[in-house]
Structure formats: C-alpha cells, structure tokens
Amino acid sequence: MSLTTPDAATVTGPVLTPTDPGYADELAGFNLACVQTPDIVVGATSADDVAAAVRHARGHGLRVGVRATGHGPVIEGDGHLTITTSRMTEVSVDPVAKTARVGAGARWRDLVAATAPHGLTGLVGSSSSVGVVGYTLGGGLSPLGRQFGYAADLVRSIEVVTADGIIRTVDAGAGSDLFWALLGGRDGCGIVTSIEFDLIGLTTIYGGGIFFAGAAAEQVLHAWRRWAPTLPVEAGTSVAILRLPPDPTLPPPLQGQIAVHVRFTYTGDPAVGAPLLAPMTTAGPVLLANVDVMPVAALDAVHMDPPGPMPSIERGSALRELPAEAVDAVLEVAGPTVASPLAIVELRLLGGKLTAPQGVPNSVTARSAAYSILAIAVPAGPAAELAGPHVGAVNDAVAPWADGALPNFAGRTPVADLPALWSPDDRDRLSAIRERHDPNGMFRRAV
C-alpha cells in the first residue's frame, strides 16, 4: 500500500494494513503481551517519512502512536496509525565534543558499539536492547545514574515531528517548552526522530551481581535495606527476587530456582569498590557471584535482564523511603513462599544526582524518591490470569511509602492515575504545552 498525504508527500518505507503480509511482523516488539492492531502501520525510514505519516493521520482524523523496540506501552483501539521507527538506527559520535546523535530506532547496544572505541559511554540502562530515544524521553534510569543523573539530563537537542507534520529541532533555548515537556513527559507532544546528547568518559566499572538462595530473601533484603543508603554516589545497586525458569542457558545453580540477586556498580577504584560491597557478600547462602572489573560496554552483565522477546506485565512505583515495614510488605506478597507468576520484583537505590536536573531543564518526575520498585510477571501458563493481580499487589503493598513513578516503569498503572506522577505545577505545565502543540489530541498522552 502507498500512503499519500494531503500535500502529496509519500512515505518511502512500508505502509501496511491488517490484511497485508508483514503487518504483524512490523508491529512485533520485545513485550509479546503487548499486541496492537492499528488501522495503518508505517515503517518509517526517516524524519520525512514520519512527517508524511503524521500529515496523513491529521488529514484523516487518526490518532498516532510510535513503536521502536516494543518495550513500552501501546495505543489500543480503532482509528489509529502506528509509526515504527526500527529502521531509523543511525548513530554518529563526535569523540572530541563527547556527544552522540541517534535515530529513533537505535538501541543502546548500537550506541555502545560506537562509543566504546573512544572510551566514552552514554547513560545506558540495565539492558542494551532498549531503544535510546524512548528510554531517554521517559527519564532514562541507568545503573550509573546516582553519579551522573538521568539520561534526560544530558540531552542537548531533539528533532521532533509535531502534530502539524513539521520537523522541528528544539533545545533548552529554541523551543524550550517542547524540549522540557518531551524530556520526562515523553508522550503527547510529537514523534521524536532523533536526539543529541553528551557522553561520559568512562571505560570500565567494578560491578556485577551476587545470587543468593531464595529462602534467604528476608535476611538479604533487610541487609540490603540497611546497607544501600550508606553507599557513595559513585556506587549503584538494586536487589531483585527472581523466579527463574528451568532454562539450560542459565548457569546450573540458577536453573528453575527462586533467587535473590544483589546488583552493584562502582565507577571508582576497584580496591575501594570491593570493600564497599563486602558487607553484602555474607548476607545469605550464595548460589553464584560474578563481580569484577568489566568494560562499560558489558554493563548488561550486571542485571542479566532477559535478552530476547517475552510476554510480560509490569508496574512500578517510586518510594520516599524503604523502612523495614515496606520490605516485609513486599515479602508478604512476593516472597519465596508465595506461589506467584512474578518473574522479577526489584528494588533500586536512587538518590545522588538523580534528585535534580544536572544539565538541562526537564520534566523528569519522582526526583524526590529514594528508591524505586518494579514488579514484572509473565502472563503464560496456568497462572497467566494472575499476572496482573500479582503485579498490582506488589505496588499496593508499598503504597504507604510511594511517591509516584517514572514513566518508563509505570507499566500498568491505571490511566486515571498517570497524571499524578507529576507535581501539580508540572502536570499543569505539561497539559498546557501539549494542548498548544497538539490541540486535537492526535498523539498518545499520559497526562
């Protein structure tokens, strides 16, 4: 199918409807549980393609969504056009200026491959399979964030197609309101086609993880709760209760096990980092440990997130504090004695330079939070229907200590609750900016 806009501009990439071969493949993404069925899907190859698709949608009264790697939420229902950006994978690095520019479909692994030879890195997350742009627009929480801030804090400029179908470049000076809203607000202002951001001079870290027997979850989580706040900003850590499948690709001690995984990164001297981690090494029976000096390019090895597509339901919250009662509440609904479809329940230490914008003004939320929690369940097998309720139960358990959430971790947060992620002032400002740039509500919006 060809797509011609009211001004006769055409799209270079594929344009598919539900009856066309390749339609489902074009929409496939990392989360196999997120299936969408738009009226039209446009496989964009450039910002011009995106602009032409937006103009077509405007001319035909369609709402517009975007899909890059398929890690994020989707638009559902009739009357939608989805733009896929997975072909827009361009990456350019300026090693002198220490900056990078990436297309909307580039993944962190694409950027890491380009920056590592120069001794540079971006604020990559726990998995390099995630798209750079979507991750950054949602804030972008890296294991290195306590020292360097959110990925959004390093952005210099954004190329975006607005609801009028015009390609614009905005930064903290030109188009600053739109720039502010996109960085943290993520949705509802336009389709971002590329971003430029600062890089960090860093080649190696000291880090990895320690897997403890699941039966020791209570003692390990409480030990982590006492230990984590003592760390300097150069250190990052999280702890996760994992229900691991009997996957032969996993190390034998972990196959089919419930385990507690303590993750740790330190950007300074390993001779200092090892003693910082030492208190946790005896927190319980160790199944496996893999902590050492590693290239920043190997940061995936710290969290060991699933590398390939899988069905999942997730929801997260930010927490003001993590008292003993909060840990007990998590264990009550997700501990090792609970029969559960939960694959991961993670607590992550925040703070440090995550508490305030470090480079540019932006709308990143939950700046005052001290921790985050994320629950992920796999909706498959006999307990598939329990996935959503169990994810909800974890977040309900910590509700007394909750302080919003990051958009990237909000997951199945009820739509009515999404505006509360931002402060009243930021919420009003986001709404005003979105109304100004997209008065007809063409783009998906969280607020």
Order of alpha helices (4+ residues) and beta strands (2+ residues): beta-alpha-beta-alpha-beta-beta-beta-beta-alpha-beta-alpha-alpha-beta-beta-alpha-beta-beta-beta-alpha-beta-beta-alpha-beta-alpha-beta-alpha-beta-beta-alpha-alpha-alpha
